[in-house]
Amino acid sequence: MKNPYDVLGVSPSATEEEIKKAYRELARKYHPDNYADSPLADLAQEKMKEINEAYDTVMRERKNGRSSSYNSYTYEGGQSSDDFADIRQLIATHNYAEADMRLNSVPASARNAEWHYLKGVIFMGRGWYFEASKYFSEACRMDPSNDEYRAAMDGVRTNATSPSSDSEMCCNTCSTLLCADCLCEMCGGDLISCC
């Protein structure tokens, strides 16, 4: 399980009011109703589940009077290594350039399975299935039990084998015309005179 304090974006020394405030903000941000017509609806639902579990864990821990047993790792800039919530939000709004820039600012030592997964989502959103596949594969290797990463890997394989976008169909048409032109030139003419 991820560090629940990192999921909520608060330190283990945060007050109960700070924890509640962070939870409410995340719940507003990732509520599944906000993503009803988005391809990231399932991701938002998973994130909301993760937020709820983290909040319940922290509150239960505090109620029982136990101190945190989680070690939080933060990297330069103070962002938690497990918390990529802002980047997920950027991806949900198709702001791939900003999301990619923020991911690239994460030091190599903090690039965990979630980092690789989000990098793959960005490439997938841009239609670069081969690149997406590499990052999804690494995310699955780092965290083989994560269903979200596995589903993304399966999805990229499906999309990579079926030309579904207009740009892919255009490329196929251009390739066909280029091949036809080459064949005509080999026969001593050009495409226009052959037709």
C-alpha positions in Angstrom: 0.0 0.0 0.0 1.2 3.5 -0.7 2.0 5.8 2.1 -1.5 7.2 3.0 0.0 10.6 4.0 1.6 10.9 0.5 -1.7 10.0 -1.2 -3.4 12.8 0.7 -0.5 15.1 0.2 0.1 15.9 3.9 2.9 15.2 6.3 2.5 12.7 9.2 2.7 15.7 11.5 -0.3 17.4 9.9 -3.2 18.3 12.1 -6.5 16.5 11.8 -8.0 19.6 10.3 -5.3 19.8 7.7 -5.9 16.1 6.8 -9.6 16.7 6.4 -9.0 19.8 4.3 -6.6 17.9 2.0 -9.1 15.0 1.7 -12.0 17.3 0.8 -9.9 19.0 -1.9 -8.8 15.7 -3.4 -12.3 14.3 -3.3 -13.6 17.4 -5.2 -10.8 17.1 -7.7 -11.1 13.3 -8.4 -14.8 12.7 -7.9 -15.9 10.4 -10.7 -18.7 12.7 -11.7 -16.1 15.2 -12.9 -14.9 12.6 -15.4 -18.2 11.2 -16.5 -17.5 11.7 -20.3 -13.7 11.4 -20.0 -11.6 8.4 -21.1 -10.0 8.7 -17.7 -13.2 7.9 -15.8 -11.9 4.6 -14.6 -8.7 6.2 -13.4 -10.6 8.8 -11.5 -12.6 6.1 -9.8 -9.5 4.2 -8.8 -7.9 7.4 -7.6 -10.9 8.2 -5.5 -10.8 4.7 -4.0 -7.2 5.2 -3.2 -7.9 8.6 -1.5 -10.7 7.2 0.5 -8.6 4.2 1.7 -5.7 6.6 2.6 -8.0 8.9 4.6 -9.6 5.9 6.4 -6.2 4.5 7.3 -4.9 7.8 8.6 -8.0 8.6 10.6 -8.1 5.0 12.0 -4.5 5.2 13.0 -5.0 8.5 14.8 -8.1 7.3 16.6 -6.2 4.3 17.9 -3.4 6.6 19.0 -0.7 5.0 16.8 2.0 7.1 15.2 2.7 6.8 11.5 4.7 3.7 10.5 5.2 5.1 6.9 8.3 6.7 5.7 7.7 9.5 3.3 10.1 10.2 0.5 9.9 13.6 -1.1 12.0 14.8 -3.9 13.2 18.2 -4.9 10.4 20.7 -4.9 8.7 18.9 -1.9 6.4 16.8 -4.0 5.8 13.3 -2.8 7.2 10.4 -4.8 3.9 8.6 -4.7 1.6 11.6 -5.4 1.2 12.4 -9.0 -2.3 13.8 -8.6 -1.6 17.1 -10.4 -0.1 15.2 -13.3 -3.2 13.0 -13.6 -5.4 16.1 -13.6 -3.3 17.6 -16.5 -3.7 14.4 -18.4 -7.4 14.3 -17.8 -7.7 17.8 -19.4 -5.4 16.6 -22.3 -2.6 19.1 -21.3 0.0 16.5 -22.3 2.8 19.1 -22.7 2.6 20.4 -19.2 2.1 16.9 -17.7 5.2 15.6 -19.6 7.2 18.6 -18.4 6.3 17.9 -14.8 7.1 14.2 -15.2 10.4 15.0 -16.7 11.3 17.2 -13.7 11.0 14.2 -11.4 14.5 12.9 -10.5 15.4 9.5 -11.9 15.7 8.1 -8.4 11.9 8.9 -7.8 10.7 7.5 -11.1 8.5 4.6 -9.8 5.9 2.5 -11.5 3.3 5.3 -11.3 5.8 7.6 -13.1 6.3 5.2 -15.9 2.5 4.5 -16.2 1.7 8.3 -16.4 4.5 8.7 -19.0 2.8 5.9 -21.0 -0.6 7.6 -20.7 0.9 10.8 -22.2 2.3 8.9 -25.2 -0.9 7.0 -25.6 -2.9 10.3 -25.6 -0.6 11.5 -28.4 -1.1 8.4 -30.4 2.5 7.2 -29.9 1.6 3.6 -29.1 5.1 2.1 -29.4 6.5 4.6 -26.9 3.5 4.2 -24.6 4.0 0.4 -24.7 7.6 0.7 -23.4 6.5 2.8 -20.4 3.5 0.6 -19.6 5.7 -2.4 -19.8 8.1 -0.9 -17.3 5.3 0.1 -15.0 4.0 -3.5 -15.1 7.5 -4.9 -14.5 7.9 -2.6 -11.4 4.4 -3.3 -10.0 3.1 -6.5 -11.6 0.0 -6.7 -9.3 -1.4 -3.3 -10.4 -4.5 -3.9 -12.6 -4.6 -0.3 -13.9 -1.1 -0.7 -15.4 -1.9 -4.1 -16.8 -5.1 -2.8 -18.4 -3.2 0.1 -20.0 -0.7 -2.3 -21.4 -3.4 -4.5 -22.9 -5.2 -1.4 -24.3 -2.1 0.0 -26.0 -1.5 -3.4 -27.7 -5.1 -3.3 -29.0 -4.8 0.3 -30.3 -1.4 -0.3 -31.9 -2.7 -3.0 -34.1 -5.9 -1.3 -35.4 -5.8 1.9 -37.4 -8.6 3.9 -35.9 -7.6 7.5 -36.3 -7.9 9.7 -39.3 -4.2 10.4 -39.3 -3.4 6.7 -39.4 -5.8 6.2 -42.3 -4.2 9.1 -44.1 -0.8 7.7 -43.6 -1.9 4.4 -45.0 -3.4 6.2 -48.1 -0.2 8.2 -48.6 1.9 5.0 -48.3 -0.3 3.3 -50.9 0.0 6.2 -53.3 3.8 6.4 -52.8 4.2 2.6 -53.6 1.9 2.9 -56.6 4.0 5.9 -57.9 7.2 3.9 -57.4 5.8 0.9 -59.3 4.7 3.2 -62.2 8.1 4.8 -62.4 9.7 1.3 -62.5 7.5 0.6 -65.5 8.7 3.7 -67.3 5.9 6.1 -66.5 4.5 8.1 -63.6 1.4 7.7 -61.6 -0.6 10.3 -63.5 0.2 8.9 -67.0 -0.5 5.3 -65.8 -4.0 6.2 -64.7 
